[in-house]
Amino acid sequence: MSLDAPVHPSRTSSSASSSSATYTSEHDRTHSETTLFSIYSMYTSDVPPVPPKDHIPIVSVTRPESYRNSILKPNGFSDSSLAYCDPDDPPNPPPTRTVALAKAGVINGPPSKLESTSSLRLFELVSCTNEFDLHRTQSVHRPYPFAITPFLPAVFTTQFSAPGISPRPGTPGYYSWAANTTVDTSANITLNLGFDDGLAKSVAAVKAPGEDLDGFHVRNTYAQLDMSGVKGDGYEEGVERTRARIGTSRASQAFAESAIGDGTEKSQELDAKEIQTLVAADRYGFFSQPSHDRLVLVPRAPFLKPLASVRAGPSSTKPSARSLDAVPPAPPPVKEASRIEKWTRMMEPAERQGSNTQSWRVKPSKQGKLRLRTYKGVPDRWRPAAWDMFMSNMAQTSPAQMARLGEQYRDSLDKASTYDIQIDLDVPRTISGHIMFRTRYGAGQRSLFHVLHCFSLRCPQCGYVQGMGPIAATLLCYFDAEKTYASLVRLHDVYGMHTIFSPGFPGLLEAIYIQERITEQMMPDVYEAFKKHTISTTSYATKWYITLFSNSVPFQTQLRLWDAFVLEGTDLFVAMAVAIVWVYRDHITSAAANFETILSLLSSFFVPEDEDSLLLWIEKTLGDKKLRSSMSRWRADWRQLVATGKDATALL
């Protein structure tokens, strides 16, 4: 990824909408993990269960090394099979459809990006500081449509007609039967891909030994659609192929096939629906805002005073905060142009590949300005470079290590994960109202699935949990899938996310312990109110830490929090949690407050009245050396409590 000319991201995402939580006043710490999972119910989309299947009439595309390390030749021919299954197949095997192979387009870019090619010109456009200031970037072409060949549960056949000749339904040769040709779905199957230059290419289809059939179906579907793309990527809803079955009727299958990309999106003209979506989208790519049960305003006034020990306010204060009807549209960043100029003068290339800048660093003479400028907000144009620089500095990542992470990502694409079914269930409900992630199996959803699939194989302890989805989606706003994976690895290994996601959530409980100590020291009346009403911090703060606030604040606020997070580390989110309690301290200690009002307030979606005031308050809080020293001491205290088995009673 060249960073020679940092630009506003052409791909953006939204955090998943919050869902109502289940609360309890019981504090049995011996079952902390069960308690946290019962609380952490962020996703409420009703999804039909995946029906059990006795067979799986599909195969999985595994890209051989020669494929990953090369690019498709122009004017070539290829074939890919749409994966879908139905357990109610007729007793006799259905016919295998034979169609012509269409010409493939040229994929511009390194082999590592083959898995994330897009079929829609929406993603070749960049939204700048106004709502419709669009500039083209280098387009990424994908192969043109391929033949659609449903695979049979017990038989397998593939017949290719001559290029350019496509048998019509009802004509001889359109259907062929292969009743006597059996296939072991656990073995390798080779699909020959014809090229007009006479070179034979092949893609091996592999079901991993012991791989769950449903998981195999999911993995295969994403792999197949990577080859063809889908129609209307970014402005159509798409067709569900894994969470619900596609019927065996001709109408159902025809409808499913009609959603496969056919190259029409590469025409020069935008259609009316695409234009309508682009016009409706804000500067981050949202064409609609997710709905939330409770929207509350985070007032500016409390941030005018620094964090200090305070007593409760008037007992007559209302227990509820000012509510909002909707999330206000994202305003253009203040002084964006001047900040771009300042960051341009502050940064210099750290590594080049030819004339392209691969990474950046801060000029030594400007180091003293970096922290405050980061809290004021990294310009969108510089955010990919800045985030990558911050994470590389924190993790001390070398170019060779980044290359190994890229290789690990590409290799993991071909491996089976026991989490694939759950990841597939979560992908379409992780983001809402955003162009990139709107279309089922579109480029954004496929990239998100691939990143989470590969990351689930990285750490046996963490595997996959739902909170990873919004984090990966946010990173995909600014990085390609390969660098998003590398970023997740750095967050996991260096930023302490391993302890956040590990069984029992030890890092989460540690952060909550530090938050409670700050609350007890600076807001003792609030701490006593929590005890009085038996409110556990895990009942409202779990979602904050697991998703890094991606489900709790507007997207532009989340980005600014993340600017500081990748610079400072996880203490940033402890300070943000304290900031929310600080703002609503008088509501919490109100005489009219009770368990329901307090928990409802702290489980809201928070909309800051003034983001600058919030971020500068956090900057001053974390800049307090005495407080940071206390946070380090409390962290050590917590680990000692864990070591001695006394942590079960240490939290509210």
Backbone hydrogen bonds, N-H to C=O, Kabsch-Sander energy under -0.5 kcal/mol:
donor,donor_aa,acceptor,acceptor_aa,energy
3,L,357,T,-3.5
11,R,477,C,-0.9
22,T,38,S,-0.6
23,Y,21,A,-0.6
29,R,27,H,-1.3
31,H,28,D,-1.6
32,S,29,R,-1.1
35,T,31,H,-2.5
36,L,32,S,-2.6
37,F,33,E,-2.3
38,S,34,T,-2.1
39,I,35,T,-1.6
40,Y,36,L,-2.9
41,S,39,I,-2.4
42,M,40,Y,-0.7
44,T,42,M,-0.6
47,V,45,S,-0.7
58,I,56,I,-1.8
62,T,204,A,-3.5
63,R,61,V,-0.5
67,Y,64,P,-0.9
68,R,64,P,-2.2
69,N,65,E,-2.0
70,S,67,Y,-1.3
75,N,104,A,-0.8
76,G,73,K,-0.9
77,F,194,G,-0.6
78,S,102,A,-0.9
80,S,147,A,-0.7
84,Y,82,L,-0.6
89,D,86,D,-0.7
96,T,176,S,-2.1
97,R,95,P,-0.6
98,T,174,Y,-2.0
99,V,97,R,-0.5
102,A,145,P,-0.7
104,A,76,G,-2.5
108,N,106,V,-0.7
109,G,107,I,-0.6
113,K,110,P,-2.1
114,L,111,P,-2.0
116,S,113,K,-1.4
117,T,114,L,-1.1
123,F,120,L,-1.3
124,E,121,R,-1.9
125,L,122,L,-1.2
126,V,135,H,-1.2
128,C,126,V,-0.6
128,C,133,D,-1.2
133,D,130,N,-0.7
134,L,132,F,-1.0
135,H,126,V,-1.0
137,T,124,E,-2.1
141,H,139,S,-0.6
149,T,147,A,-0.7
151,F,57,P,-0.7
152,L,155,V,-0.9
156,F,181,T,-1.2
161,S,99,V,-0.5
164,G,101,L,-0.7
165,I,162,A,-2.1
166,S,164,G,-0.6
171,T,168,R,-2.1
174,Y,171,T,-2.0
176,S,96,T,-1.2
181,T,178,A,-1.4
182,T,180,N,-0.8
185,T,183,V,-0.8
187,A,184,D,-2.2
189,I,205,A,-1.7
191,L,189,I,-0.5
191,L,203,V,-1.5
192,N,190,T,-0.6
193,L,201,K,-3.6
194,G,192,N,-0.6
195,F,199,L,-0.6
196,D,75,N,-0.6
198,G,195,F,-1.9
201,K,193,L,-2.2
203,V,191,L,-1.3
204,A,62,T,-0.8
205,A,189,I,-2.9
206,V,60,S,-1.8
206,V,204,A,-0.6
208,A,206,V,-0.6
211,E,208,A,-2.3
216,F,212,D,-2.6
217,H,213,L,-2.3
218,V,214,D,-2.1
219,R,215,G,-2.7
220,N,216,F,-2.5
221,T,217,H,-2.1
222,Y,218,V,-2.0
223,A,219,R,-1.9
224,Q,220,N,-2.9
225,L,221,T,-2.4
226,D,222,Y,-1.4
227,M,223,A,-0.8
227,M,224,Q,-1.0
228,S,224,Q,-1.1
229,G,225,L,-3.0
231,K,259,A,-3.0
233,D,230,V,-0.7
235,Y,232,G,-2.1
236,E,232,G,-2.6
246,I,85,C,-0.7
247,G,245,R,-0.6
253,Q,249,S,-2.3
254,A,250,R,-2.5
255,F,251,A,-2.3
256,A,252,S,-2.0
257,E,253,Q,-2.6
258,S,254,A,-2.0
259,A,255,F,-0.6
259,A,256,A,-1.0
260,I,257,E,-1.6
261,G,229,G,-2.1
266,K,263,G,-1.6
267,S,264,T,-1.6
275,I,271,D,-2.3
276,Q,272,A,-2.5
277,T,273,K,-2.0
278,L,274,E,-2.3
279,V,275,I,-2.7
280,A,276,Q,-1.8
281,A,277,T,-1.2
282,D,286,F,-2.1
285,G,282,D,-1.6
287,F,285,G,-0.6
287,F,433,G,-1.6
288,S,433,G,-1.4
296,V,294,R,-0.5
296,V,605,F,-2.3
297,L,322,R,-2.6
298,V,607,V,-2.6
303,F,300,R,-1.6
304,L,301,A,-2.2
305,K,302,P,-1.0
310,V,522,M,-2.7
317,T,314,P,-1.5
324,L,295,L,-2.3
336,E,333,P,-1.1
339,R,335,K,-2.2
340,I,336,E,-2.2
341,E,337,A,-1.8
342,K,338,S,-2.0
343,W,339,R,-2.6
344,T,340,I,-2.3
345,R,341,E,-2.0
346,M,342,K,-1.6
347,M,343,W,-1.9
348,E,361,R,-2.5
350,A,359,S,-2.9
351,E,359,S,-1.5
353,Q,356,N,-3.0
356,N,353,Q,-1.7
358,Q,351,E,-3.0
358,Q,356,N,-0.6
359,S,351,E,-1.4
361,R,348,E,-2.3
363,K,346,M,-2.9
366,K,363,K,-2.2
367,Q,364,P,-1.0
369,K,366,K,-1.7
370,L,366,K,-0.6
370,L,367,Q,-1.1
371,R,367,Q,-0.5
373,R,369,K,-2.0
374,T,370,L,-2.1
375,Y,371,R,-2.0
376,K,372,L,-1.6
377,G,374,T,-1.2
382,W,379,P,-1.3
383,R,379,P,-1.2
383,R,380,D,-0.5
386,A,382,W,-2.8
387,W,383,R,-3.0
388,D,384,P,-2.0
389,M,385,A,-2.2
390,F,386,A,-3.0
391,M,387,W,-2.6
392,S,388,D,-2.3
393,N,389,M,-2.5
394,M,390,F,-2.5
395,A,391,M,-2.5
396,Q,392,S,-1.4
397,T,392,S,-1.5
402,M,398,S,-2.2
403,A,399,P,-2.2
404,R,400,A,-1.9
405,L,401,Q,-2.1
406,G,402,M,-2.1
407,E,403,A,-2.1
408,Q,404,R,-2.5
409,Y,405,L,-2.3
410,R,406,G,-2.2
411,D,407,E,-2.4
412,S,408,Q,-2.1
413,L,409,Y,-1.1
414,D,411,D,-1.2
415,K,412,S,-1.5
420,D,417,S,-1.5
423,I,419,Y,-2.8
424,D,420,D,-2.5
425,L,421,I,-1.9
426,D,422,Q,-1.9
427,V,423,I,-2.2
429,R,426,D,-0.9
430,T,426,D,-0.6
430,T,427,V,-1.2
431,I,427,V,-0.6
435,I,285,G,-2.5
438,R,434,H,-0.5
438,R,435,I,-1.0
439,T,435,I,-0.5
440,R,237,E,-2.5
442,G,439,T,-2.4
444,G,436,M,-0.9
446,R,442,G,-2.7
447,S,443,A,-2.3
448,L,444,G,-2.4
449,F,445,Q,-2.4
450,H,446,R,-2.6
451,V,447,S,-2.5
452,L,448,L,-2.4
453,H,449,F,-2.9
454,C,450,H,-2.6
455,F,451,V,-2.6
456,S,452,L,-2.1
457,L,453,H,-0.6
457,L,454,C,-0.9
458,R,455,F,-1.2
459,C,455,F,-0.8
463,G,459,C,-2.9
468,M,465,V,-1.9
469,G,466,Q,-1.6
471,I,467,G,-0.9
472,A,468,M,-2.6
473,A,469,G,-2.6
474,T,470,P,-2.0
475,L,471,I,-2.0
476,L,472,A,-2.0
477,C,473,A,-0.6
477,C,474,T,-1.2
478,Y,475,L,-1.5
479,F,475,L,-2.0
484,T,480,D,-2.4
485,Y,481,A,-2.3
486,A,482,E,-2.0
487,S,483,K,-2.4
488,L,484,T,-2.5
489,V,485,Y,-2.2
490,R,486,A,-1.9
491,L,487,S,-2.5
492,H,488,L,-2.5
493,D,489,V,-2.9
494,V,490,R,-2.5
495,Y,490,R,-1.2
497,M,491,L,-2.0
498,H,492,H,-1.5
499,T,496,G,-0.5
500,I,496,G,-1.0
501,F,497,M,-2.1
502,S,498,H,-1.5
505,F,502,S,-2.7
507,G,499,T,-2.7
508,L,499,T,-0.7
509,L,505,F,-2.2
510,E,506,P,-1.9
511,A,507,G,-2.3
512,I,508,L,-2.3
513,Y,509,L,-2.2
514,I,510,E,-2.0
515,Q,511,A,-2.4
516,E,512,I,-2.5
517,R,513,Y,-1.9
518,I,514,I,-2.2
519,T,515,Q,-2.4
520,E,516,E,-2.7
521,Q,517,R,-2.0
522,M,518,I,-3.0
523,M,519,T,-2.5
527,Y,523,M,-2.1
528,E,524,P,-2.2
529,A,525,D,-2.0
530,F,526,V,-2.2
531,K,527,Y,-1.8
532,K,528,E,-2.8
533,H,529,A,-2.3
534,T,531,K,-1.2
535,I,530,F,-2.6
536,S,534,T,-0.7
539,S,536,S,-1.2
540,Y,537,T,-1.3
541,A,537,T,-2.7
542,T,538,T,-0.9
545,Y,541,A,-1.8
546,I,542,T,-2.4
547,T,543,K,-1.9
549,F,544,W,-1.9
550,S,547,T,-1.4
552,S,549,F,-1.1
553,V,549,F,-0.9
558,Q,554,P,-2.5
559,L,555,F,-2.3
560,R,556,Q,-1.4
561,L,557,T,-2.2
562,W,558,Q,-2.5
563,D,559,L,-2.0
564,A,560,R,-1.5
565,F,561,L,-2.3
566,V,562,W,-2.5
567,L,563,D,-0.7
568,E,564,A,-3.5
569,G,565,F,-2.7
572,L,569,G,-1.7
573,F,570,T,-1.0
574,V,570,T,-1.1
575,A,571,D,-2.3
576,M,572,L,-1.9
577,A,573,F,-2.2
578,V,574,V,-2.3
579,A,575,A,-2.1
580,I,576,M,-1.8
581,V,577,A,-1.8
582,W,578,V,-2.7
583,V,579,A,-2.2
584,Y,580,I,-1.7
585,R,582,W,-0.9
588,I,584,Y,-2.1
589,T,585,R,-1.8
590,S,587,H,-0.6
591,A,315,S,-2.4
593,A,590,S,-1.3
598,I,594,N,-2.3
599,L,595,F,-2.1
600,S,596,E,-2.5
601,L,597,T,-2.1
602,L,598,I,-2.4
603,S,599,L,-0.9
604,S,601,L,-1.3
605,F,294,R,-2.9
606,F,552,S,-2.9
606,F,604,S,-0.6
607,V,296,V,-2.5
609,E,298,V,-3.0
614,L,610,D,-1.7
615,L,611,E,-2.8
616,L,612,D,-2.6
617,W,613,S,-1.9
618,I,614,L,-2.1
619,E,615,L,-2.3
620,K,616,L,-2.1
621,T,617,W,-2.2
622,L,618,I,-2.7
623,G,619,E,-1.1
624,D,621,T,-1.1
625,K,623,G,-0.9
628,R,624,D,-2.5
629,S,625,K,-2.1
630,S,626,K,-2.0
631,M,627,L,-2.6
632,S,628,R,-1.9
633,R,629,S,-2.0
634,W,630,S,-2.9
635,R,631,M,-2.0
636,A,632,S,-1.8
637,D,633,R,-2.4
638,W,634,W,-2.5
639,R,635,R,-1.9
640,Q,636,A,-1.7
641,L,637,D,-2.2
642,V,638,W,-2.5
643,A,639,R,-2.2
644,T,640,Q,-1.8
645,G,642,V,-1.0
646,K,641,L,-2.6
647,D,641,L,-0.9
649,T,646,K,-0.9
650,A,647,D,-1.4
